[in-house]
Amino acid sequence: MRDFRDAKAMAKAMRETLAARNIEISHSEALEIVARQFGVETWNILSAKIEAKPPEGGIAFEQAVPIVRIFDVAKAHEFYLGFLGFSVDWEHRYGENFPLYTQVSRGGLRLHLSEHAGDATPGGNMVVYMAGIRAFQKELIGKDYRYMKPGLEDEGSRLEVTVTDPFQNRIRFMELKG
């Protein structure tokens, strides 16, 4: 699987694929698109990350991207895009009438949603640390989503908003108290 260090090759492959379909984009446009697919605002930011020296010892961890099992694309879009406010970064299917594998993101958080059996188990639970949880909870309540009206819970050292998607996957958004 490719990672951000393959961005230039990915941009080249995208341009070649689009050109075969008579869609022309510049190399710099392709690089900007690839940067956004990795959750980075601009190519310059991603390029700096690519050029950065590896840490001493050569071991570094990147952001984890959870895979979330879904069974219905329309319901997943209603929840993740409509209710939670994520955007689709990219979608992949091996062919017509094949399961969807897609990346959605919002504010630096990336999730992979998958219809593929075996990619993840429904009913998962994840913790997402964040800032601005009060505004986020107000935003969610303001959407008047018919299936959920999440509260803001004070857990002593943190504030929490918990949501459960239509496939019983739970996300616990947490903001640590300063």
PAZAPA-4460 file (N, C-alpha, C; in steps of 0.05 Angstrom, whole numbers, plus 32768, in hexadecimal, padded with zeros to 4 digits):
% residues 178
    n_x    n_y    n_z   ca_x   ca_y   ca_z    c_x    c_y    c_z   seq   type   mol
   8011   7FE9   8000   8000   8000   8000   8012   8019   8000     1      M     A
   800A   802D   7FF1   801A   8045   7FEF   8015   8057   8007     2      R     A
   802A   8068   800D   8026   807C   8022   802E   8097   8017     3      D     A
   802F   80AB   8028   8034   80C7   801F   804E   80CA   8010     4      F     A
   8062   80B8   8015   807C   80BB   8007   8079   80B3   7FEA     5      R     A
   8063   80A7   7FE2   805E   80A0   7FC6   804D   80B5   7FB8     6      D     A
   804B   80CD   7FC3   8038   80E1   7FB9   803E   80E8   7F9C     7      A     A
   8057   80EB   7F95   805E   80F3   7F79   8055   80DD   7F65     8      K     A
   805B   80C4   7F6C   8052   80AE   7F5B   8034   80AC   7F59     9      A     A
   8026   80B2   7F6F   8009   80B1   7F6F   7FFE   80C8   7F5D    10      M     A
   800A   80DF   7F5E   8002   80F6   7F4D   8006   80EF   7F30    11      A     A
   801D   80E3   7F2A   8022   80DB   7F0E   800E   80C6   7F04    12      K     A
   8008   80B2   7F14   7FF5   809E   7F0D   7FD9   80AA   7F08    13      A     A
   7FD2   80BD   7F19   7FB8   80CA   7F17   7FB7   80DA   7EFC    14      M     A
   7FCC   80E9   7EF6   7FCC   80F8   7EDD   7FCA   80E6   7EC5    15      R     A
   7FD9   80CF   7EC6   7FD8   80BC   7EAF   7FBC   80B0   7EAC    16      E     A
   7FAF   80A9   7EC2   7F95   809D   7EC1   7F80   80B1   7EB7    17      T     A
   7F82   80CA   7EC0   7F70   80DE   7EB7   7F75   80E5   7E9A    18      L     A
   7F8E   80E6   7E92   7F95   80EC   7E76   7F89   80D7   7E63    19      A     A
   7F89   80BE   7E6C   7F7D   80A8   7E5C   7F5F   80AC   7E58    20      A     A
   7F53   80BC   7E6A   7F37   80C2   7E68   7F32   80DF   7E5D    21      R     A
   7F47   80EA   7E51   7F46   8104   7E45   7F40   811A   7E59    22      N     A
   7F4B   8117   7E71   7F49   812C   7E86   7F66   8134   7E8D    23      I     A
   7F6C   814D   7E87   7F87   8156   7E8C   7F88   8167   7EA5    24      E     A
   7F9B   8161   7EB7   7FA1   8172   7ECD   7FBF   8176   7ECF    25      I     A
   7FC8   818C   7EDB   7FE5   8191   7EDD   7FF1   817F   7EF2    26      S     A
   800B   817C   7EF1   8019   816D   7F05   8015   8179   7F21    27      H     A
   8016   8194   7F23   8012   81A0   7F3D   7FF5   819C   7F47    28      S     A
   7FE1   819C   7F35   7FC6   8197   7F3E   7FC4   817A   7F49    29      E     A
   7FD1   8168   7F3C   7FD1   814C   7F45   7FDE   8149   7F60    30      A     A
   7FF4   8157   7F64   8002   8157   7F7E   7FF0   8162   7F94    31      L     A
   7FE2   8178   7F8F   7FD0   8184   7FA3   7FB9   8170   7FAA    32      E     A
   7FAE   8162   7F96   7F99   814F   7F9B   7FA3   8138   7FAD    33      I     A
   7FBB   812E   7FA7   7FC7   8118   7FB6   7FCC   8121   7FD3    34      V     A
   7FD5   813A   7FD6   7FDA   8144   7FF1   7FC0   8144   8001    35      A     A
   7FAA   814D   7FF5   7F91   814D   8003   7F87   8131   800A    36      R     A
   7F8E   811E   7FF9   7F86   8102   7FFF   7F94   80F8   8018    37      Q     A
   7FAB   8103   801E   7FBA   80FB   8036   7FB2   810D   804E    38      F     A
   7F9E   811E   804A   7F94   812E   8060   7FA5   8147   8066    39      G     A
   7FB5   814F   8052   7FC6   8166   8054   7FBC   817C   8042    40      V     A
   7FBD   8195   804B   7FB1   81AB   803D   7FBD   81B1   8021    41      E     A
   7FD8   81B0   8020   7FE6   81B7   8007   7FFD   81A4   8001    42      T     A
   8005   81A4   7FE8   801C   8194   7FE0   8035   819D   7FEF    43      W     A
   8038   81B7   7FF4   8050   81C1   8001   8053   81B4   801D    44      N     A
   803D   81B2   802B   803E   81A5   8046   8045   8188   8044    45      I     A
   8039   817A   8031   803F   815D   802D   805C   815A   8024    46      L     A
   8065   816B   8012   8081   8169   8008   8095   816D   801F    47      S     A
   808F   817F   8032   80A1   8183   8049   80A1   816A   805A    48      A     A
   808A   815D   805C   8089   8144   806C   8099   812E   805F    49      K     A
   8098   812D   8044   80A7   8118   8035   80C5   811D   8039    50      I     A
   80CD   8136   8038   80EA   813D   803A   80F5   813B   8056    51      E     A
   80E4   813A   806A   80ED   813B   8086   80FE   8122   808B    52      A     A
   8113   8126   809C   8124   8110   80A3   8115   80FC   80B5    53      K     A
   811A   80E2   80B1   810E   80CF   80C2   8119   80D2   80DF    54      P     A
   8109   80CC   80F3   8112   80CF   810E   812A   80BC   8114    55      P     A
   8138   80C2   8129   814F   80B2   8130   8145   8095   8135    56      E     A
   8154   8082   812B   814C   8067   812D   813A   805E   8116    57      G     A
   8130   8071   8106   8120   806B   80EE   8103   8063   80F3    58      G     A
   80FA   8063   810C   80DF   805B   8112   80CE   8073   8117    59      I     A
   80B7   8075   8108   80A4   808B   810C   8089   8080   8107    60      A     A
   8076   8089   8116   805A   8081   8111   804B   8099   8106    61      F     A
   8039   8093   80F3   8028   80A7   80E7   800D   80A5   80F5    62      E     A
   7FFA   80B6   80EE   7FDF   80B6   80F9   7FD2   809B   80F2    63      Q     A
   7FC5   808F   8105   7FB6   8077   8100   7F9C   807E   80F1    64      A     A
   7F94   806E   80DE   7F7B   8072   80CF   7F6A   8059   80D3    65      V     A
   7F56   805B   80E5   7F45   8043   80EA   7F35   803C   80D1    66      P     A
   7F31   8022   80CE   7F1F   8018   80B9   7F04   8011   80C8    67      I     A
   7EEF   801C   80BD   7ED4   8019   80C9   7EC3   8009   80B6    68      V     A
   7EB7   7FF4   80BF   7EA7   7FE2   80AE   7E8B   7FEF   80AA    69      R     A
   7E83   7FF1   8091   7E68   7FFB   808A   7E5A   7FE6   8079    70      I     A
   7E3F   7FE9   8077   7E30   7FD6   8067   7E1E   7FE4   8053    71      F     A
   7E1B   7FFE   8055   7E09   800D   8044   7E15   8028   803F    72      D     A
   7E1D   802E   8026   7E2B   8046   801F   7E19   805F   8025    73      V     A
   7E00   805E   801E   7DEE   8075   8022   7DEC   807B   8040    74      A     A
   7DE9   8067   8051   7DE7   806B   806E   7E02   8075   8079    75      K     A
   7E18   806B   806F   7E32   8074   8077   7E36   8091   8070    76      A     A
   7E2E   8099   8058   7E31   80B5   804F   7E1F   80C7   8060    77      H     A
   7E06   80BE   8065   7DF4   80CE   8076   7E01   80D3   8091    78      E     A
   7E0E   80BF   809D   7E19   80C2   80B8   7E34   80D2   80B7    79      F     A
   7E47   80C8   80A7   7E62   80D3   80A8   7E64   80EE   8099    80      Y     A
   7E56   80F1   8083   7E58   810A   8074   7E43   811E   807E    81      L     A
   7E2A   8115   807F   7E14   8127   8087   7E15   812E   80A4    82      G     A
   7E16   811B   80B6   7E15   8120   80D3   7E2F   8129   80DE    83      F     A
   7E45   811A   80DA   7E5F   8121   80E6   7E6E   8136   80D6    84      L     A
   7E67   813B   80BD   7E73   8150   80AE   7E8E   8149   80A1    85      G     A
   7E92   812F   809C   7EAA   8127   808E   7EA7   812C   8070    86      F     A
   7EBD   812B   8061   7EBD   812D   8044   7ECA   8114   8039    87      S     A
   7EC2   810C   8021   7ECE   80F5   8014   7EE8   80FE   8007    88      V     A
   7EFE   80F0   800E   7F18   80F6   8002   7F1C   80E6   7FE8    89      D     A
   7F15   80CD   7FE9   7F16   80BB   7FD2   7F05   80A3   7FD7    90      W     A
   7EFE   8095   7FC1   7EEF   807C   7FC2   7EFC   8068   7FB0    91      E     A
   7EFA   804E   7FB7   7F05   8039   7FA6   7EF3   8021   7FA6    92      H     A
   7EEF   8016   7F8E   7EE2   7FFD   7F8A   7EF2   7FEE   7F75    93      R     A
   7EF3   7FD3   7F78   7F02   7FC3   7F65   7EF4   7FC1   7F4A    94      Y     A
   7EDB   7FC7   7F49   7ECB   7FC6   7F30   7EAE   7FCD   7F37    95      G     A
   7E9E   7FCB   7F22   7E81   7FCF   7F26   7E76   7FBB   7F39    96      E     A
   7E64   7FC3   7F4A   7E57   7FB1   7F5D   7E6A   7FA4   7F71    97      N     A
   7E80   7FB2   7F78   7E93   7FA8   7F8C   7E90   7FBA   7FA5    98      F     A
   7E99   7FB0   7FBC   7E97   7FC0   7FD4   7EA7   7FDA   7FD3    99      P     A
   7E9E   7FEE   7FE2   7EAC   8008   7FE3   7EC1   8008   7FF9   100      L     A
   7ED7   8015   7FF3   7EEC   801C   8006   7EF1   8039   8002   101      Y     A
   7EEE   804A   8017   7EF0   8067   8013   7EFE   8074   802B   102      T     A
   7F09   808B   8027   7F14   809B   803C   7F03   80B4   8040   103      Q     A
   7EFB   80B9   8059   7EEE   80D2   8060   7EFF   80E1   8074   104      V     A
   7EFC   80FB   8074   7F0D   810A   8087   7EFF   8124   8090   105      S     A
   7F08   812E   80A6   7EFF   8147   80B1   7F13   8151   80C5   106      R     A
   7F1D   8169   80C1   7F2F   8176   80D5   7F47   8166   80DD   107      G     A
   7F53   8157   80CB   7F6B   8147   80D1   7F65   812A   80D9   108      G     A
   7F4B   8124   80DE   7F44   8108   80E4   7F3D   80FA   80CA   109      L     A
   7F49   80E3   80C5   7F43   80D3   80AE   7F38   80B8   80B7   110      R     A
   7F24   80AE   80A9   7F19   8094   80AE   7F16   8086   8093   111      L     A
   7F1B   806C   8093   7F15   805B   807C   7EFB   804C   8081   112      H     A
   7EE8   804F   806F   7ECF   8040   8071   7ED0   802A   805C   113      L     A
   7EC8   8012   8065   7ECB   7FFB   8053   7EB3   7FE9   8054   114      S     A
   7EAA   7FE1   803C   7E95   7FCD   8039   7EA1   7FB1   8037   115      E     A
   7EBB   7FAF   8035   7EC8   7F95   8031   7EC7   7F84   804A   116      H     A
   7EBD   7F6C   8047   7EBD   7F58   805D   7ED9   7F53   8066   117      A     A
   7EDE   7F53   807F   7EF9   7F4D   8089   7F0A   7F66   808E   118      G     A
   7F02   7F7D   8085   7F12   7F95   8089   7F10   7F9F   80A6   119      D     A
   7EFA   7F9C   80B2   7EF5   7FA5   80CD   7EDC   7F96   80D8   120      A     A
   7ED9   7F97   80F2   7EC2   7F8B   80FE   7EAE   7FA0   8106   121      T     A
   7E95   7F9E   80FE   7E81   7FB2   8107   7E7F   7FB2   8126   122      P     A
   7E78   7FC8   8131   7E77   7FCA   814E   7E91   7FD3   815A   123      G     A
   7EA3   7FDE   814A   7EBD   7FE7   8155   7EB9   8000   8166   124      G     A
   7ECF   8008   8174   7ECF   801F   8185   7EE9   802D   8182   125      N     A
   7EE8   8047   817E   7F01   8057   817B   7EFF   8070   818C   126      M     A
   7F16   807A   8193   7F18   8094   81A2   7F26   80A7   818F   127      V     A
   7F1A   80C0   818D   7F26   80D5   817D   7F2A   80ED   818F   128      V     A
   7F43   80F4   8194   7F49   810C   81A4   7F46   8124   8192   129      Y     A
   7F3A   813A   819D   7F35   8151   818D   7F35   816A   819E   130      M     A
   7F32   8181   8191   7F2E   819B   819E   7F13   81A6   8193   131      A     A
   7F06   81B7   81A2   7EED   81C3   8199   7ED5   81B0   819D   132      G     A
   7ED5   819F   81B0   7EC0   818B   81B3   7EA5   8197   81B9   133      I     A
   7EA4   81AE   81C8   7E8A   81BB   81CE   7E7D   81C4   81B4   134      R     A
   7E8D   81D1   81A3   7E82   81DB   8189   7E7A   81C3   8177   135      A     A
   7E89   81AE   8178   7E83   8196   8168   7E68   818A   8171   136      F     A
   7E65   8187   818B   7E4C   817C   8196   7E34   818E   818E   137      Q     A
   7E37   81A8   8190   7E22   81BB   8189   7E1B   81B8   816B   138      K     A
   7E30   81B5   815B   7E2C   81B1   813E   7E1B   8198   8139   139      E     A
   7E23   8182   8146   7E14   8169   8142   7DF7   816B   814A   140      L     A
   7DF2   8177   8161   7DD6   817B   816A   7DC7   818C   8157   141      I     A
   7DD4   81A0   814C   7DC7   81B3   8139   7DBF   81A5   811F   142      G     A
   7DCB   818F   8119   7DC4   8181   8100   7DAA   8171   8103   143      K     A
   7DA0   816D   811B   7D87   815F   8121   7D86   8144   8112   144      D     A
   7D9C   8135   8114   7D9D   811A   8108   7D89   8109   8116   145      Y     A
   7D78   80FC   8108   7D61   80EE   8114   7D69   80D6   8125   146      R     A
   7D81   80CB   8120   7D89   80B3   812F   7D9B   80B8   8147   147      Y     A
   7DA3   80D1   814B   7DB6   80D5   8161   7DB7   80F3   8169   148      M     A
   7DB7   80F7   8183   7DBA   8112   818F   7DCF   8110   81A5   149      K     A
   7DE9   810F   819D   7DFE   810A   81B1   7E01   8120   81C5   150      P     A
   7E05   8118   81DE   7E0A   812C   81F3   7E28   8131   81F7   151      G     A
   7E2E   8144   8208   7E49   814A   8210   7E4C   8140   822C   152      L     A
   7E5E   812D   8230   7E62   8121   824A   7E7C   812B   8257   153      E     A
   7E7A   8133   8270   7E91   813B   827F   7E9C   8123   828F   154      D     A
   7EB3   8119   8286   7EBE   8101   8293   7ED5   8108   82A5   155      E     A
   7ED5   811F   82B1   7EEA   8127   82C4   7F01   8134   82B7   156      G     A
   7F13   8125   82AB   7F2B   8130   829E   7F27   8135   8280   157      S     A
   7F0F   812F   8276   7F09   8133   825A   7EEB   8137   8255   158      R     A
   7EE5   8143   823E   7ECA   8145   8234   7EC7   8131   821E   159      L     A
   7EAF   8124   821C   7EAB   810F   8208   7E90   8112   81F9   160      E     A
   7E91   810D   81DF   7E79   810A   81CF   7E7B   80EF   81C1   161      V     A
   7E67   80DE   81C5   7E68   80C3   81BA   7E52   80C1   81A5   162      T     A
   7E5A   80B6   818E   7E46   80B1   8178   7E49   8094   8170   163      V     A
   7E34   8089   8165   7E34   806D   815B   7E29   806E   813F   164      T     A
   7E38   8063   812B   7E2F   8064   8110   7E19   804F   810B   165      D     A
   7E0D   804F   80F3   7DF7   803B   80EE   7E00   801E   80EE   166      P     A
   7E1A   8019   80F0   7E25   7FFE   80F0   7E30   7FF6   810B   167      F     A
   7E29   8005   811F   7E30   8001   813B   7E4E   8006   8141   168      Q     A
   7E5B   8015   8131   7E77   801E   8137   7E74   8037   8148   169      N     A
   7E83   8038   815E   7E81   804E   8171   7E9A   805F   816F   170      R     A
   7E96   807A   816E   7EAC   808D   816F   7EA9   809E   8188   171      I     A
   7EBD   809F   8199   7EBD   80AF   81B1   7ED0   80C7   81AC   172      R     A
   7EC5   80DE   81A7   7ED4   80F6   81A3   7EDB   8101   81BF   173      F     A
   7EF4   8107   81C4   7EFD   8110   81DF   7F0E   8129   81DD   174      M     A
   7F09   813B   81F0   7F1B   8152   81F3   7F24   8152   8210   175      E     A
   7F3F   8151   8213   7F4A   8152   822E   7F47   816E   8239   176      L     A
   7F41   816F   8253   7F3F   8189   8260   7F5B   8194   8266   177      K     A
   7F5E   81AE   8261   7F79   81BA   8264   7F80   81C0   827F   178      G     A
***
